[in-house]
Amino acid sequence: MKKTLLSTAAAFALATPALAADDVTLQLKWVTQAQFAGYYVALENGFYEEEDLNVTILPGGPDIAPTQVIAGGGADVTVEWMPAALAAREKGLPLVNIAQPFKSSGMMLTCWKDAGIASPEDLKNRTLGVWFFGNEFPFMSWMSSLGISTDGKSENGVEVLKQGFNVDPLLQRQADCISTMTYNEYWQVIDAGVSPDELVTFKYEDQGVATLEDGLYVLEDKLSDPEFTDKMARFVRASMKGWKWAEENPEDAAMIVLDYDETGAQTEGHQIRMMGEIAKLTAGSNGALDPADYERTVATLLAGGSDPVITAAPEGAWTHAITDAALN
């Protein structure tokens, strides 16, 4: 009888198809690199699979706008900087921050010391390289707080050079300063043969104008769907497990990223160094957005003088519902 029951159960198991894992598509803000290591670690180490998720990670690039991808239905969740997300929300794209793996900002301005720049006040009458496509918002707010015009015409203002995603304007002396990230472009300058002693850096975090970077965003209407919110809670839980593993194992995490880099453009040394710097930015975050960090970001963006990034404090731009479900 026991053998018969076991045989029947086995036959039933074979006849019943396994429930398919829930699909999640993640759109990254930039190309495959250690900036996004936590997601690749979660994918490689089976953390998503443990949460019954089938996750597809879409790399970004200079011609890819994450907000447009998610608006068009090409992704369920996207990695984006909060200034760009809030600006998009005010213009009608209802993005909501559901998690914030990055606690600190990695953005800074890197300048030639021999240009006579020692403090932010010395930036007047300089040419400064600035990234656009939504990345210019923190810079514009910072200049406004300093009372420095960015129109390129006003006395004691700055001339803004629209910077590509490279460090050539600094190396070629086309700009006195350029935008860099602590984990990427700054080291490209160093790798080009420049000594750190030849440079002066201004971290947005130290200037009190840092805005939140690399949060996870979804469309607001999706949050009314219990199945979607459950899926996102599992996604955030697995992703944060990936991030903490990456913090503790930076070299191994960098190697995982390299395995997923289909372009072959990344190098081992650069990715290991990048992961070490990224770990400093994710440290202290369990994934839940700190309301104080959010309020600081909003205040910075509203302080844009005659051309603020956003014109009013947003409502409903973030939620703890997903991280509460994921982490508690």
Secondary structure as UniProt FT lines:
FT   HELIX           2..15
FT   STRAND          22..27
FT   HELIX           34..36
FT   HELIX           37..44
FT   TURN            45..46
FT   HELIX           47..50
FT   TURN            51..52
FT   STRAND          53..58
FT   TURN            62..63
FT   HELIX           66..71
FT   TURN            72..73
FT   STRAND          77..80
FT   HELIX           82..90
FT   TURN            91..92
FT   STRAND          95..100
FT   STRAND          107..112
FT   HELIX           113..115
FT   HELIX           120..123
FT   TURN            124..125
FT   STRAND          127..130
FT   TURN            133..136
FT   HELIX           137..146
FT   TURN            155..156
FT   STRAND          159..162
FT   HELIX           168..171
FT   TURN            172..173
FT   STRAND          177..181
FT   TURN            182..184
FT   HELIX           185..191
FT   TURN            192..193
FT   HELIX           196..198
FT   STRAND          199..203
FT   TURN            204..208
FT   STRAND          215..219
FT   HELIX           220..224
FT   HELIX           226..248
FT   HELIX           250..260
FT   TURN            262..263
FT   HELIX           268..282
FT   TURN            283..284
FT   HELIX           291..302
FT   TURN            305..306
FT   HELIX           321..327
//
